[in-house]
């Protein structure tokens, strides 16, 4: 289980000539880092008098980001297990979950631009970029796995959902970067 080991071990195995871990688990790890950045931004905001009026909402965001971080970390290992088992449904479902959860994660970013510690807004922008990268990367894995399954009805449904979310996730990332840029430029 990589989630209980040093990141160096995971990266060594990712770089090695091994069938897994691979791109799927790397997507999940990238999304876990995005969720961790959201948690960090909230943790640096909570307890500051300037942001006290947002404390309840910030605690909810922290709860969501920590839940996501744990789920993504589990998906790192689940992807490796699924790939090794060659169960194509699991191999499809893991990146599909990474994409869906990345979409949920990026929705936390715009709130923190307005209600989070101003000193952490670039970290929020990085989180948005990481969530989008995890989403797009996971979609590539979903696509190839759908092709392997050969289920056209399932493929149409999954692609429809992901295409809709792709447009929204890009919009959120672009808006987040734009707002952060407006704040940090002098």
C-alpha positions as CSV (number, residue, x, y, z in Angstrom):
1,X,0.0,0.0,0.0
2,X,1.6,3.2,-1.2
3,X,-0.5,5.4,1.0
4,X,1.5,4.2,4.1
5,X,4.9,4.6,2.5
6,X,7.3,7.3,1.7
7,X,6.6,9.2,-1.5
8,X,10.1,8.2,-2.7
9,X,9.1,4.5,-2.8
10,X,6.0,5.4,-4.9
11,X,8.0,7.6,-7.3
12,X,10.8,5.0,-7.6
13,X,8.2,2.4,-8.6
14,X,6.4,4.8,-10.9
15,X,9.7,5.4,-12.7
16,X,10.7,1.7,-12.8
17,X,9.9,-0.8,-15.5
18,X,6.8,-2.0,-13.7
19,X,3.2,-2.4,-15.0
20,X,1.8,-0.5,-12.0
21,X,1.8,2.1,-10.6
22,X,1.2,4.1,-13.7
23,X,-0.7,7.1,-15.0
24,X,-4.0,6.2,-13.3
25,X,-2.5,6.2,-9.8
26,X,-0.4,9.3,-10.7
27,X,-3.7,11.1,-11.5
28,X,-5.0,10.2,-8.1
29,X,-1.9,11.4,-6.3
30,X,-2.0,14.7,-8.2
31,X,-5.6,15.2,-7.1
32,X,-4.6,14.2,-3.5
33,X,-2.0,17.0,-3.6
34,X,-4.6,19.4,-4.8
35,X,-6.9,18.5,-1.9
36,X,-4.0,18.9,0.5
37,X,-3.3,22.4,-0.8
38,X,-7.0,23.3,-0.2
39,X,-6.7,22.0,3.4
40,X,-3.5,24.0,3.9
41,X,-5.1,27.2,2.7
42,X,-8.0,26.7,5.0
43,X,-5.8,25.7,8.0
44,X,-3.9,29.0,7.5
45,X,-7.2,30.9,7.4
46,X,-9.0,29.4,10.4
47,X,-8.5,31.3,13.6
48,X,-7.6,34.6,11.9
49,X,-9.8,37.4,13.1
50,X,-10.1,38.9,9.5
51,X,-11.8,35.6,8.3
52,X,-13.8,34.8,11.5
53,X,-17.2,35.5,9.8
54,X,-16.4,32.7,7.3
55,X,-15.3,30.1,9.9
56,X,-18.3,27.8,9.6
57,X,-18.0,27.7,5.8
58,X,-14.3,27.2,6.0
59,X,-14.6,24.3,8.4
60,X,-17.0,22.7,5.9
61,X,-14.5,23.2,3.1
62,X,-11.8,21.7,5.3
63,X,-13.9,18.7,6.0
64,X,-14.6,18.2,2.3
65,X,-11.0,18.7,1.3
66,X,-9.7,16.2,3.9
67,X,-12.3,13.6,2.8
68,X,-11.3,14.1,-0.8
69,X,-7.6,13.8,0.1
70,X,-8.2,10.5,1.8
71,X,-10.3,9.2,-1.0
72,X,-7.7,10.2,-3.6
73,X,-4.9,8.5,-1.6
74,X,-7.0,5.3,-1.5
75,X,-7.5,5.6,-5.2
76,X,-3.7,5.6,-5.7
77,X,-3.6,2.1,-4.3
78,X,-6.9,0.9,-5.8
79,X,-5.7,1.9,-9.2
80,X,-2.6,-0.3,-8.8
81,X,-4.7,-3.2,-7.5
82,X,-7.2,-2.9,-10.3
83,X,-4.5,-2.7,-13.0
84,X,-2.8,-5.8,-11.6
85,X,-6.1,-7.7,-11.4
86,X,-6.9,-6.9,-15.0
87,X,-10.5,-6.4,-14.0
88,X,-11.5,-3.9,-16.7
89,X,-14.6,-2.6,-14.9
90,X,-12.4,-1.7,-11.9
91,X,-9.7,-0.3,-14.2
92,X,-12.4,1.9,-15.7
93,X,-14.1,2.9,-12.4
94,X,-10.9,4.1,-10.7
95,X,-10.0,6.9,-13.1
96,X,-13.7,7.7,-13.5
97,X,-13.9,8.3,-9.7
98,X,-10.7,10.4,-9.9
99,X,-12.3,12.6,-12.6
100,X,-15.6,12.9,-10.7
101,X,-13.9,13.7,-7.4
102,X,-11.5,16.2,-9.0
103,X,-14.6,18.0,-10.3
104,X,-15.9,18.2,-6.8
105,X,-12.5,19.4,-5.5
106,X,-12.1,22.2,-7.9
107,X,-15.4,23.7,-6.8
108,X,-13.8,24.5,-3.5
109,X,-11.3,26.8,-5.0
110,X,-13.4,29.9,-6.0
111,X,-14.7,30.2,-2.4
112,X,-11.2,30.3,-1.0
113,X,-10.2,33.2,-3.3
114,X,-12.9,35.3,-1.7
115,X,-12.9,33.9,1.9
116,X,-9.5,32.4,2.4
117,X,-6.2,33.8,3.6
118,X,-4.9,36.2,0.9
119,X,-1.4,34.8,1.5
120,X,-2.5,31.4,0.3
121,X,-4.3,32.3,-2.9
122,X,-1.6,31.1,-5.2
123,X,-1.7,27.7,-3.4
124,X,-5.5,27.7,-4.2
125,X,-4.6,28.5,-7.9
126,X,-2.1,25.6,-7.9
127,X,-4.8,23.3,-6.4
128,X,-7.2,24.3,-9.2
129,X,-4.5,23.6,-11.8
130,X,-3.8,20.2,-10.2
131,X,-7.5,19.3,-10.0
132,X,-7.9,20.1,-13.7
133,X,-4.8,18.1,-14.6
134,X,-6.0,15.1,-12.6
135,X,-9.4,15.4,-14.2
136,X,-8.1,15.6,-17.8
137,X,-5.5,12.8,-17.2
138,X,-8.1,10.6,-15.6
139,X,-10.4,11.2,-18.6
140,X,-7.7,9.9,-20.9
141,X,-7.5,6.7,-18.9
142,X,-11.3,6.4,-18.9
143,X,-11.3,6.8,-22.7
144,X,-8.8,4.0,-23.3
145,X,-10.6,1.7,-20.8
146,X,-14.0,2.4,-22.4
147,X,-12.5,1.4,-25.7
148,X,-11.2,-1.9,-24.2
149,X,-14.6,-2.7,-22.8
150,X,-16.4,-2.1,-26.1
151,X,-19.7,-1.2,-24.4
152,X,-21.1,1.6,-26.6
153,X,-24.0,2.5,-24.3
154,X,-21.8,2.8,-21.3
155,X,-19.2,4.8,-23.3
156,X,-21.9,7.3,-24.5
157,X,-23.1,7.9,-20.9
158,X,-19.7,8.2,-19.3
159,X,-18.3,10.5,-22.1
160,X,-21.4,12.7,-21.9
161,X,-20.9,13.2,-18.2
162,X,-17.2,13.9,-18.5
163,X,-17.6,16.2,-21.4
164,X,-20.0,18.4,-19.5
165,X,-17.8,18.4,-16.4
166,X,-14.7,19.2,-18.6
167,X,-16.2,22.4,-19.7
168,X,-17.1,23.5,-16.2
169,X,-13.7,22.4,-14.7
170,X,-11.9,24.5,-17.3
171,X,-14.1,27.5,-16.6
172,X,-13.5,27.2,-12.9
173,X,-9.7,26.9,-13.3
174,X,-9.5,29.8,-15.7
175,X,-11.6,32.0,-13.5
176,X,-9.6,31.0,-10.4
177,X,-6.3,31.9,-12.2
178,X,-7.7,35.2,-13.4
179,X,-8.9,36.3,-10.0
180,X,-5.6,35.2,-8.4
181,X,-3.7,37.1,-11.1
182,X,-5.7,40.2,-10.4
183,X,-4.9,40.1,-6.7
184,X,-1.2,39.3,-6.9
185,X,-0.2,41.6,-9.8
186,X,1.2,45.0,-8.8
